[in-house]
Structures are given as structure tokens and as C-alpha cells.
Amino acid sequence: MYSPPVMRVGAPPTTDAAQGGDTGERPARRGPRVPSVHERLVSLVLIAVLPLIAAAVYVAGGRPDPELLPPALSSGPASAGPQVANAGSSSSGSAPATTSPSGPAPTATALPLDLAVARFVGSVSEPGWTVDAAPVAFEAARLYEKIDGRADLYLRRGVRRLVSTSLASGDHFIDAFVYDLGTPVGADGLLQEERSSGAREVSIGRGGYVAAGSVFFTVECYYVQLIGSDTAAETERATAAFGRGLAPLLGSVPCR
């Protein structure tokens, strides 16, 4: 006899919806935060100002405080060529004196060495030769501006100050360098250290010699180089004449 299956009757299934729970719907995700108009304006202003700040810092860094620099006859860089010394005003209140190749006026910061070289420049009388650049002084801290590449060596040897000038005659020229080493021993040591094997002695100052159209000697604590542009007889004759004119002037300058 056929019997139908017995179905168990239980409690009706419950759903989350019926229980007031999750309906199966996920909350919508929030998108990225959009900056406000005010925030955008502030950002644009900062972006525009930053290059101006960087430029101002760069310009300020390229203009060091003159109070921090050592005194010199000229503040111009030597790499741009010999600089003419700036003349100071007179005590009578007249206009500042002008500088000419035949006699540059020293500044109030000029030291006795600078004045001696200036007097030498003003007394040049060798026929055909004129002053091409008035004296310029360089303290030890600025030595590299004139002799970059050898400044470290000279500083190690005790160079304290350099005064340079230049003379010319047509295509020939002579660059004069007067180094203050503080003591005669220091000056003589550097002179002998740089002496070449083919040099010949000349009666100028102490230990004077000629090499490749140039004259080298010392006076007191000063080491002098008169560098000729070539070995032409005219150039060698002029370097020797200038050396004989400069040596006695330096002899009257006391070492600092």
C-alpha cells in the first residue's frame, strides 16, 4: 500500500530582512576628496612664489657683503682682465680723483706696498712702453682670482698679499706681480723654488735672474715676477729696466 512521504513542518524560514538586518545592499564608496576653490588658489600662489624666492636667494648669494671682504684697490674680478683701482675722494671734499694709466690714485685702503707699485707705474719712462692696467691688490683670501691654479701653493708658502699691474708696447706686454710673504726668508725661498735650470743671474734685488724673457728677484719680504710675453730683445730689455726701477721703491716699504 503506497504511503506518501512525510514532510516535516518546522518554523518558517526567517530572513535578514524580516529580522531588520542586512538587506544585501552594499553602501556606496566615497570618491576622492575634491579640493575646495580656496585650497586651489593657495596652491597656485605657492607655486608662483617659490621660483621668486629661489631667484632672490641666488641673487643675494652672488652679492657678498662688502664688509666681509678684505680691503683691496679694486673689487673687480681679475678673470675679466686687470682692473683699474678706484680712487678715493680728497679730504678737502672735492670730487673723487680720476685714474689714468700714467698715475693711478690709490684708495684709502691702500697699503705702503700698493703705493710703491703705484709710484712705479707713474714713473715708467721706457721708450714705447705704457701702462696697460693700473695696480690691483689681492689679499690672501682673493689670491685665486688672479693666479687660479697656483694660489694654494703660494698660500702654503706664506703669501699674504699680491699687487699686480701690466705694461705694454705694441704686441709686447709685461705682467708685474709683487708678492708679500711677510719675511725675507719666505720671499727668497719661493724665488729659489721657482727658479728654472736655464736661468741666468741679473743684478736686480736679491737673487735676481732672467728666464724666458722674464725677470725674477726679491726685495725685503717681497717676491717680484716681471713676466714678459716673449723673448724678444725689446721685451727682455724692458723687463730688466722695470725691475731696476721697481726694486728701490720696494726697498723703502717695511714688511708688515
C-alpha positions as CSV (number, residue, x, y, z in Angstrom):
1,M,0.0,0.0,0.0
2,Y,1.5,3.3,-1.1
3,S,2.3,5.8,1.6
4,P,3.1,9.5,0.7
5,P,6.4,10.8,2.1
6,V,6.0,12.6,5.4
7,M,7.1,16.2,5.3
8,R,8.3,17.7,8.5
9,V,6.8,21.0,9.2
10,G,9.1,23.4,11.0
11,A,9.1,27.0,11.7
12,P,9.0,29.1,8.6
13,P,12.5,30.2,7.5
14,T,13.4,33.6,8.6
15,T,15.3,36.2,6.5
16,D,17.6,39.0,7.5
17,A,15.1,41.4,6.0
18,A,12.5,40.1,8.2
19,Q,14.7,40.5,11.2
20,G,15.6,44.0,10.2
21,G,19.2,43.1,9.3
22,D,21.3,43.4,6.2
23,T,19.2,43.7,3.1
24,G,22.1,42.6,0.9
25,E,22.8,46.1,-0.5
26,R,26.4,47.4,-0.1
27,P,27.0,51.1,0.9
28,A,28.3,53.3,-1.9
29,R,32.0,54.0,-1.9
30,R,33.0,57.7,-1.4
31,G,35.2,59.1,-4.2
32,P,38.4,61.1,-3.7
33,R,38.1,64.4,-1.9
34,V,37.9,67.4,-4.2
35,P,40.0,70.4,-3.1
36,S,38.0,73.5,-2.5
37,V,38.4,76.6,-4.5
38,H,40.2,78.3,-1.7
39,E,42.7,75.5,-1.4
40,R,43.4,75.6,-5.1
41,L,44.1,79.3,-5.0
42,V,46.6,78.9,-2.1
43,S,48.4,76.1,-4.0
44,L,48.7,78.2,-7.2
45,V,50.1,81.2,-5.2
46,L,52.7,79.0,-3.5
47,I,53.8,77.5,-6.9
48,A,54.1,81.0,-8.3
49,V,56.1,82.4,-5.3
50,L,58.6,79.6,-5.0
51,P,60.6,80.4,-8.1
52,L,60.8,84.1,-7.0
53,I,62.1,83.0,-3.6
54,A,64.8,80.8,-5.2
55,A,65.8,83.7,-7.5
56,A,66.1,86.1,-4.6
57,V,68.3,83.6,-2.7
58,Y,70.5,83.1,-5.8
59,V,71.0,86.9,-6.3
60,A,71.7,87.5,-2.6
61,G,74.3,84.8,-2.6
62,G,76.1,86.3,-5.6
63,R,76.4,89.6,-3.9
64,P,78.6,89.1,-0.7
65,D,78.6,91.7,2.0
66,P,81.5,94.1,1.2
67,E,82.1,94.3,4.9
68,L,83.2,90.7,4.9
69,L,85.7,91.1,2.0
70,P,89.3,92.1,2.6
71,P,90.3,95.6,1.5
72,A,91.8,96.0,-1.9
73,L,92.5,98.6,-4.5
74,S,89.8,97.1,-6.7
75,S,86.8,94.9,-6.0
76,G,86.5,93.6,-9.6
77,P,87.4,90.0,-10.5
78,A,90.8,89.5,-12.1
79,S,89.4,87.0,-14.6
80,A,87.8,89.9,-16.5
81,G,91.2,91.5,-17.1
82,P,93.3,93.9,-15.0
83,Q,91.0,96.2,-13.0
84,V,91.8,99.9,-12.6
85,A,91.9,100.9,-8.9
86,N,89.1,103.1,-7.7
87,A,90.2,106.4,-6.5
88,G,89.0,107.8,-3.2
89,S,87.8,111.4,-2.5
90,S,90.2,114.0,-1.1
91,S,90.0,115.4,2.4
92,S,89.0,118.8,1.0
93,G,85.7,117.4,-0.2
94,S,86.4,117.8,-3.9
95,A,85.2,115.3,-6.4
96,P,87.0,111.9,-6.5
97,A,90.2,111.8,-8.4
98,T,90.2,110.0,-11.7
99,T,92.5,107.2,-12.5
100,S,94.8,107.4,-15.5
101,P,97.3,104.9,-16.9
102,S,100.2,107.3,-16.1
103,G,99.4,107.7,-12.4
104,P,96.6,105.7,-10.7
105,A,95.3,107.4,-7.5
106,P,95.4,104.9,-4.5
107,T,92.4,104.4,-2.3
108,A,92.2,105.0,1.4
109,T,92.7,101.2,1.9
110,A,95.9,101.2,0.0
111,L,98.9,99.8,1.9
112,P,102.6,101.0,1.5
113,L,103.2,98.2,-0.9
114,D,100.3,99.3,-3.1
115,L,101.6,102.9,-3.0
116,A,105.1,101.8,-4.0
117,V,103.8,99.9,-7.1
118,A,101.6,102.9,-7.9
119,R,104.7,105.2,-7.8
120,F,106.5,102.7,-10.1
121,V,103.6,102.8,-12.6
122,G,103.6,106.6,-12.6
123,S,107.4,106.7,-13.3
124,V,107.6,104.3,-16.2
125,S,109.7,106.0,-18.8
126,E,111.0,103.2,-21.0
127,P,110.5,104.4,-24.7
128,G,107.5,102.9,-26.3
129,W,106.1,101.3,-23.1
130,T,102.9,102.5,-21.4
131,V,100.8,101.3,-18.5
132,D,98.2,98.8,-19.7
133,A,96.5,98.3,-16.4
134,A,96.8,100.2,-13.1
135,P,97.8,98.3,-9.9
136,V,95.2,95.9,-8.4
137,A,95.7,94.4,-4.9
138,F,94.6,91.0,-3.8
139,E,94.6,89.8,-0.2
140,A,95.4,86.1,0.5
141,A,91.7,85.2,0.5
142,R,91.3,86.5,-3.1
143,L,94.6,85.3,-4.5
144,Y,92.8,82.7,-6.6
145,E,91.1,85.4,-8.6
146,K,94.5,86.4,-10.2
147,I,96.5,83.2,-10.1
148,D,93.9,80.5,-10.0
149,G,95.6,77.1,-10.1
150,R,98.7,78.2,-8.2
151,A,97.0,80.1,-5.3
152,D,97.1,77.1,-3.0
153,L,100.8,76.6,-3.5
154,Y,101.5,80.3,-2.9
155,L,99.3,80.4,0.2
156,R,101.2,77.4,1.6
157,R,104.5,79.3,1.1
158,G,103.1,82.2,3.1
159,V,101.9,84.8,0.5
160,R,99.9,87.4,2.3
161,R,99.1,89.9,-0.4
162,L,99.6,90.4,-4.1
163,V,99.8,93.6,-6.1
164,S,99.8,93.3,-9.9
165,T,99.9,95.6,-12.9
166,S,100.6,95.4,-16.6
167,L,102.7,97.3,-19.2
168,A,102.6,97.1,-23.0
169,S,104.4,98.2,-26.1
170,G,102.6,97.2,-29.3
171,D,102.2,93.4,-29.3
172,H,104.6,93.0,-26.4
173,F,103.5,93.2,-22.8
174,I,104.8,92.6,-19.3
175,D,102.7,91.5,-16.3
176,A,104.2,92.5,-13.0
177,F,103.4,90.6,-9.8
178,V,104.7,91.7,-6.4
179,Y,104.0,89.1,-3.6
180,D,104.2,90.0,0.1
181,L,105.5,86.9,2.0
182,G,105.9,88.6,5.4
183,T,109.6,87.7,5.8
184,P,112.7,87.8,3.6
185,V,113.3,84.1,4.2
186,G,109.9,83.3,2.8
187,A,110.4,85.5,-0.3
188,D,113.9,84.0,-1.0
189,G,112.5,80.5,-0.6
190,L,109.8,81.0,-3.1
191,L,112.2,82.7,-5.6
192,Q,114.6,79.8,-5.5
193,E,111.8,77.2,-5.6
194,E,110.6,78.5,-8.9
195,R,114.0,79.1,-10.5
196,S,114.4,77.2,-13.7
197,S,117.5,75.4,-14.7
198,G,118.3,77.6,-17.7
199,A,118.0,80.9,-15.7
200,R,120.9,83.4,-15.8
201,E,121.7,85.8,-13.0
202,V,121.0,89.5,-13.2
203,S,121.9,92.3,-10.7
204,I,118.5,93.2,-9.6
205,G,117.4,92.9,-6.0
206,R,118.4,89.7,-4.2
207,G,119.0,86.5,-6.2
208,G,117.7,88.1,-9.4
209,Y,117.6,86.0,-12.5
210,V,116.3,86.1,-16.1
211,A,114.4,83.2,-17.7
212,A,112.4,83.1,-21.0
213,G,112.2,86.9,-21.3
214,S,111.1,87.3,-17.7
215,V,112.8,88.7,-14.6
216,F,112.5,87.4,-11.0
217,F,114.0,88.8,-7.8
218,T,113.3,89.6,-4.2
219,V,113.5,92.8,-2.1
220,E,113.0,92.6,1.7
221,C,110.0,90.3,2.1
222,Y,108.7,90.8,-1.5
223,Y,109.0,88.4,-4.3
224,V,108.7,90.0,-7.7
225,Q,107.9,88.5,-11.1
226,L,108.1,90.5,-14.3
227,I,106.6,88.1,-16.8
228,G,107.4,89.0,-20.4
229,S,105.1,88.0,-23.3
230,D,108.0,86.8,-25.4
231,T,111.8,86.5,-25.6
232,A,112.3,89.4,-28.0
233,A,115.2,91.7,-27.2
234,E,112.8,94.6,-26.6
235,T,110.8,92.7,-24.1
236,E,113.9,91.4,-22.2
237,R,115.4,94.9,-22.1
238,A,112.2,96.4,-20.8
239,T,111.7,93.7,-18.0
240,A,115.2,94.4,-16.7
241,A,114.7,98.2,-16.8
242,F,111.4,97.9,-15.0
243,G,113.0,95.6,-12.4
244,R,115.7,98.1,-11.7
245,G,113.1,100.8,-11.3
246,L,110.8,98.8,-9.0
247,A,113.5,97.3,-6.7
248,P,114.5,100.5,-4.9
249,L,110.8,101.5,-4.4
250,L,110.1,98.2,-2.7
251,G,113.2,98.6,-0.6
252,S,111.6,101.5,1.1
253,V,108.5,99.6,2.1
254,P,108.6,98.0,5.5
255,C,107.4,94.4,5.9
256,R,104.1,94.2,7.8
